[in-house]
Amino acid sequence: MALPESTAPLDEVNRRLLDELGADPRATVAELARRVSMSAPAVRERLARLEQSGVIRGYRLDVDPAAIGLPVAAWVRIRPGPGQLPKIADLAGRTPQVSECHRISGEDCFLLKVHVPAIEDLEAVLDQFLQYGQTHSSFIVATPVEPRTPAVSRRAAP
């Protein structure tokens, strides 16, 4: 997929910087500069351009939901009733148990990631959405591949 014209060009150095940040998001500018064989000011400038152009959208805290008392996670698909699309998106944004909300293709229009303390607590969350459409839930039992930044390098997988 081609990048929009408004983004900074992803030359090989920018790709390497993004790969390095993906592997170690807490790397300092000095560390990144050493890894890509550039000066720290040059790397700082490149990172600023990548941020300004929207390639780097931000830096986020990643908290383990189980460590804060939310060990149960589920994907919830929602098939809205007629005219209910905006209400579902609004409710998802106001529901603290929802960590992700995606508009998807197919018969189900939304995919939510929900975190709750126990399986029985999912019922109260689902009940809020049932007034706007049908829900289908799948509990997450394992995560063999942790969420990650999409690869930016052109290297093929081994």
Buried (B, 14 or more C-beta within 10 A) or exposed (E): EEEEEEBBEBEEBBBBBBBBBBEEEEBEBEBBBBBBEBEBEEBBEBBEBBBEBEBBEEEEEEEEBEEEEBBBBBBBBBBBBEEBBEBBBEBBEEBEBBBEBEEEEEEBBBBBBBBBBEEEBBEEBBEBBEEBBEBEBEEEEEEEEEEEEEEBEEEEEE
